[in-house]
Amino acid sequence: MTAPKAGALGDDACKWNSIDWKEARREVRRLQVRIAKAVQEDRWNKVRSLQHLLTHSFYAKLLAVKRVTSNKGKETPGIDGVLWRGARAKWRAASSLCRRGYHPQPLRRIFIEKKNGKLRPLSIPTMYDRAQQALYKQGLAPVAETKADKNSYGFREGRSCADAVACAFNALSKPNSAAWILEGDIKGCFDNISFEWILKNIPMDKAVLRKWLKAGYMENGIHYPTRKGVPQGGIISPTIANMVLDGLEETVRRAVPRRCRINFDRYADDFITTGKSKSILEDTIRPVVESFLRERGLELSQEKTKVTHIGDGFTFLGQTFRKHGRVLHITPSKEGVHALMQKVGAVIRKHVSAPMPVLIKKLNAILRGWANYHRHVVASEAFRRIDTYVFERLRRMLRRRHPKKSIRWLIKHYWSAAGKNVFAVLAKTVKAGKKLYQVLRVSSIGIRRYVKIKAAANPYLPEYAGYFWRRRHKKESKLLPAMSARQYLALAPVQEVA
């Protein structure tokens, strides 16, 4: 599809609103499938030609603009302060995406606070540069998925933290599983990757990639050059960082014989490696990992990298793994529970004089997100603690808000509507007349066993279309009717994640 000539302002808005997004996704997915097959066959000249076709496809440009204008960062501008809000602006942005004469602008540097109190730098590209990155990522993603490590789960389509936790469970839960764990953390992964390694090994348009890497950033009105790393905040940066670390699993497994019970599990730049003895991990595996990272300009964090026995327990992705006898328990980490309590307390203090529906909606969003993340592990006790804490904080807040009211009055107005120990408010609304607002009880979320994704599953290959369809729709049956190529493209997911 080629871009029509832009007409009147109203025409551009109508063109954007009339786009057939299913057809656009289908056409882009068709090219991505061909790229994945070419990578499997090691036909790299064909990969490059297909990537060229995809990055010049107007459908791909439309999807790139749609992505950057619908994710969480759509209201965060770059150094030019430009945002694409209306349909007319989005259509004109898609029509303007072009490789010829493209020069990315410097990144806008901001800082966010980490859990340990330190500041993490984020580099924000302009909307136009983000759209260009989203466009080229559509051609790079099939290559990354096809060449990825089997047990890599961060920033990949169809994979999540729950898959990484389930992988660790499979490696540690058996009676004869390895008892020693190397907890690995890469120091400043995004900020220290070697430019030379990226330009030599990342299979995409080198001229465009070099421009992104050399764009620099603006801080306090001063332009600073960049000499290494990929920006945290760029759409394509997680894919590049994953490709930099791909191959680490195979390197670790080849370092020692299979009888050493080596297992590898990685989520982004955090990984664990299991082994049957402490000496194997410290004297053999760790030097191999350091050598692998050194080639890419990276190194392990000395503070966070350590060897731990499963009986002492360790924390990975917010979950605490510890074996009691022969039984492995995975529970929400104490630090995570404490952080949630602090966040809930801060929200209640901040909204102490706000309308109750506003406070309840804010609390429910926080509690539901935390509970859904931890619902796949042994979390019942933690859920009860959270429910008790929320109940007590709300009770104290109401006593302060209504100091002259009796306990019976408070119960009648805030708890009696939904039952014992359940906070609910019957509030008046403009449209519905009256509506019941109820604080979520975390225990009601329930515990549900998570089924890990197949390690070799590739969302860009037709043989896994039915598998990913069943996972998305939570279907248990392994049987699907025979599909034509067009039916597969309709089933195949399209990456819309920020």
Secondary structure as the mmCIF struct_conf table of DSSP 4:
data_model
#
loop_
_struct_conf.conf_type_id
_struct_conf.id
_struct_conf.beg_label_comp_id
_struct_conf.beg_label_asym_id
_struct_conf.beg_label_seq_id
_struct_conf.end_label_comp_id
_struct_conf.end_label_asym_id
_struct_conf.end_label_seq_id
HELX_LH_PP_P HELX_LH_PP_P1 THR A 2 ALA A 6
BEND BEND1 ALA A 8 ALA A 8
HELX_RH_AL_P HELX_RH_AL_P1 LEU A 9 ASN A 17
TURN_TY1_P TURN_TY1_P1 SER A 18 SER A 18
HELX_RH_AL_P HELX_RH_AL_P2 TRP A 21 GLN A 40
TURN_TY1_P TURN_TY1_P2 GLU A 41 ASP A 42
HELX_RH_AL_P HELX_RH_AL_P3 TRP A 44 THR A 55
TURN_TY1_P TURN_TY1_P3 HIS A 56 HIS A 56
HELX_RH_AL_P HELX_RH_AL_P4 PHE A 58 VAL A 68
TURN_TY1_P TURN_TY1_P4 THR A 69 SER A 70
BEND BEND2 ASN A 71 ASN A 71
HELX_RH_3T_P HELX_RH_3T_P1 LYS A 72 GLU A 75
TURN_TY1_P TURN_TY1_P5 ILE A 79 ASP A 80
BEND BEND3 GLY A 86 GLY A 86
HELX_RH_AL_P HELX_RH_AL_P5 ALA A 87 SER A 96
BEND BEND4 ARG A 99 ARG A 99
TURN_TY1_P TURN_TY1_P6 ARG A 100 GLY A 101
HELX_LH_PP_P HELX_LH_PP_P2 PRO A 104 PRO A 106
STRN STRN1 LEU A 107 GLU A 113
TURN_TY1_P TURN_TY1_P7 LYS A 115 ASN A 116
BEND BEND5 GLY A 117 GLY A 117
STRN STRN2 LEU A 119 ILE A 124
HELX_RH_AL_P HELX_RH_AL_P6 MET A 127 LYS A 147
BEND BEND6 ALA A 148 ALA A 148
TURN_TY1_P TURN_TY1_P8 LYS A 150 ASN A 151
STRN STRN3 SER A 152 SER A 152
TURN_TY1_P TURN_TY1_P9 GLY A 154 PHE A 155
TURN_TY1_P TURN_TY1_P10 GLU A 157 GLY A 158
HELX_RH_AL_P HELX_RH_AL_P7 CYS A 161 LEU A 172
BEND BEND7 SER A 173 LYS A 174
TURN_TY1_P TURN_TY1_P11 PRO A 175 ASN A 176
BEND BEND8 SER A 177 SER A 177
STRN STRN4 TRP A 180 ASP A 185
STRN STRN5 ILE A 186 ILE A 186
TURN_TY1_P TURN_TY1_P12 LYS A 187 GLY A 188
HELX_RH_AL_P HELX_RH_AL_P8 CYS A 189 ASN A 192
HELX_RH_AL_P HELX_RH_AL_P9 PHE A 195 ASN A 201
BEND BEND9 MET A 204 MET A 204
HELX_RH_AL_P HELX_RH_AL_P10 LYS A 206 LEU A 213
TURN_TY1_P TURN_TY1_P13 LYS A 214 LYS A 214
STRN STRN6 TYR A 217 GLU A 219
TURN_TY1_P TURN_TY1_P14 ASN A 220 GLY A 221
STRN STRN7 ILE A 222 TYR A 224
BEND BEND10 LYS A 228 LYS A 228
TURN_TY1_P TURN_TY1_P15 GLN A 232 GLY A 233
BEND BEND11 ILE A 235 ILE A 236
HELX_RH_AL_P HELX_RH_AL_P11 SER A 237 LEU A 245
TURN_TY1_P TURN_TY1_P16 ASP A 246 GLY A 247
HELX_RH_AL_P HELX_RH_AL_P12 LEU A 248 ALA A 255
BEND BEND12 VAL A 256 VAL A 256
HELX_RH_3T_P HELX_RH_3T_P2 ARG A 258 CYS A 260
STRN STRN8 ASN A 263 TYR A 267
TURN_TY1_P TURN_TY1_P17 ALA A 268 ASP A 269
STRN STRN9 ASP A 270 GLY A 275
BEND BEND13 LYS A 276 SER A 277
HELX_RH_AL_P HELX_RH_AL_P13 LYS A 278 SER A 279
HELX_RH_PI_P HELX_RH_PI_P1 ILE A 280 ILE A 285
HELX_RH_AL_P HELX_RH_AL_P14 ARG A 286 ARG A 294
TURN_TY1_P TURN_TY1_P18 GLU A 295 GLY A 297
STRN STRN10 LEU A 300 LEU A 300
TURN_TY1_P TURN_TY1_P19 GLN A 302 LYS A 304
STRN STRN11 LYS A 306 HIS A 309
TURN_TY1_P TURN_TY1_P20 ILE A 310 ASP A 312
STRN STRN12 PHE A 314 PHE A 316
TURN_TY1_P TURN_TY1_P21 LEU A 317 GLY A 318
STRN STRN13 GLN A 319 HIS A 324
TURN_TY1_P TURN_TY1_P22 GLY A 325 ARG A 326
STRN STRN14 VAL A 327 PRO A 332
HELX_RH_AL_P HELX_RH_AL_P15 LYS A 334 LYS A 350
TURN_TY1_P TURN_TY1_P23 HIS A 351 SER A 353
BEND BEND14 ALA A 354 ALA A 354
HELX_RH_AL_P HELX_RH_AL_P16 MET A 356 HIS A 374
TURN_TY1_P TURN_TY1_P24 ARG A 375 HIS A 376
BEND BEND15 VAL A 377 VAL A 378
HELX_RH_AL_P HELX_RH_AL_P17 SER A 380 ARG A 401
BEND BEND16 HIS A 402 HIS A 402
TURN_TY1_P TURN_TY1_P25 PRO A 403 LYS A 404
BEND BEND17 LYS A 405 LYS A 405
HELX_RH_AL_P HELX_RH_AL_P18 ILE A 407 TYR A 414
TURN_TY1_P TURN_TY1_P26 TRP A 415 ALA A 418
TURN_TY1_P TURN_TY1_P27 LYS A 420 ASN A 421
STRN STRN15 ALA A 424 THR A 429
TURN_TY1_P TURN_TY1_P28 VAL A 430 ALA A 432
STRN STRN16 GLY A 433 GLN A 438
HELX_LH_PP_P HELX_LH_PP_P3 VAL A 439 ARG A 441
HELX_RH_3T_P HELX_RH_3T_P3 VAL A 442 ILE A 445
HELX_LH_PP_P HELX_LH_PP_P4 ARG A 449 LYS A 454
TURN_TY1_P TURN_TY1_P29 ALA A 455 ALA A 456
TURN_TY1_P TURN_TY1_P30 PRO A 459 TYR A 460
BEND BEND18 LEU A 461 LEU A 461
HELX_RH_3T_P HELX_RH_3T_P4 PRO A 462 TYR A 464
HELX_RH_AL_P HELX_RH_AL_P19 ALA A 465 HIS A 473
TURN_TY1_P TURN_TY1_P31 LYS A 474 LYS A 474
HELX_RH_AL_P HELX_RH_AL_P20 ALA A 485 LEU A 491
BEND BEND19 ALA A 492 ALA A 492
#
